[in-house]
Amino acid sequence: MDTQPPPRTSQPTLDAIRATGGDELVRELYGTFSDFAAAQVAWLDRLAAADAFDGLHEGARVLRISARQVGVLEAVEACERLEAAALAQDRGRVSASLDALHDELAAARPWVDALAAG
């Protein structure tokens, strides 16, 4: 199994998690993140469709924190852009930011899921 991170992730974060709790913690954290990110981005899509900017801002913030904890750095940046777009109540930027977030999570998902599987 290839657990080398793609360029959009952080090897030092993975190393720190592994040093703290071993492979069991890696499996647990990355499995939880994979499930949470999928559900959260679906929720963000629904909020965007409803122009629920306050919910979008908060939902993106929560996902950003989770992505940072597991080192999915490009998703962190996409969440930051989504938070800013939601605060500005800018539908165009919200849409572009959500698209970027979908792309970044899709790029990281094989790595995240491989770590979750052990």
N, C-alpha and C positions, 0 to 999 in steps of 0.2 A: 504494500500500500504506500503510495506517495503522499507523505504528509508535509512536503515542502510547500510553504505558502506561495500563492501566486503573488505577483508584484503589488497587488492592492491590499495586502494584509501584512501583519506584523509578526515576524518570527520571534522577536524578543517577548512579545505578549504571550505567545504559545509556550515559550521556554519558561517564563515566570509561572504560568498556570501549572505546567508539568512539575516544576520544582516544588511548588506549594503542595500539590495534592496528587501527583503522579498521574498515570494514564486514566485512572478511574475518574478523577476530577475533570480531566480533559474531555472524556466521553460525556460526562454529565453536563458540563457547561456548554459544549458545542452542540449537543443534542437539544438542550433547552433553547439555545439561541436559534437554531434552525427552525424549530417549531414556532417559537415566539415571533421571529422575523416574518415568517410566512403569514401568520395570523395578523400581525400588526400592519403589514403593508396592505393587506386586503381591507383592513379597517380604515387605513389612511385613504385608500381609493374611494371608499364609501363616503368618508368625510369630505373629500374633495368634490365629489359629485354633488354633495349637498351644500357646497360653499360654507362649510362649518370650520371657519378659519381658526377659532380658538381651540377646537378639538384637534385640528391638524397640527397646530403649533405644539400642543402638549404631547400628542402621539408621536410626532417626529422627535421631540426631545427625549422621550422615553426610549425609543428605538436607537437614537444616537448614543445614549449612555450604554445600552446593552451592546451595541456594535463595538464601542470603544473597549469594553471589558474583554472582548474576545479578539480584538485586533483587526477588525474588518474596517480599515481606515478610510477607504473610498466611500463606503456606506456612511461613515461618520460625516464626511464632508457633504455628501448628498443630503443627509438629514439636516445639517446646518443650513444649507441653501433652502430646503423646504421650510424650516422654521422661519427664516427671514421672509420668504415669500408669503407665508401664512400671516405673519405679523403685518406685512404691507397690504394684505388682502388682494394680492395680485394673482388673478386666476391663471394668466399665462405663465408666470414664473412657477406657480404651484404645479401646473401640468408638466412643465419641463423638469422641475425638480423631482417629481414623482417618477417620471420616465427614467431619469438618471438613477434614482434609488433602485428601481426595478432592475436596471442593467447591472449595477454594482453588486446587488445581492445575488443575481444570477451568476455573475462571474465568480463570486466567492463560494457559492453553494457547494460545488463538488468537493472543495477542500474542507469546508465546514462539515459536510456530511461524512466524509472519509474519517475525519477525526472523531465524530460522534459514534461512528460504527466501530472504532477501535482498530 
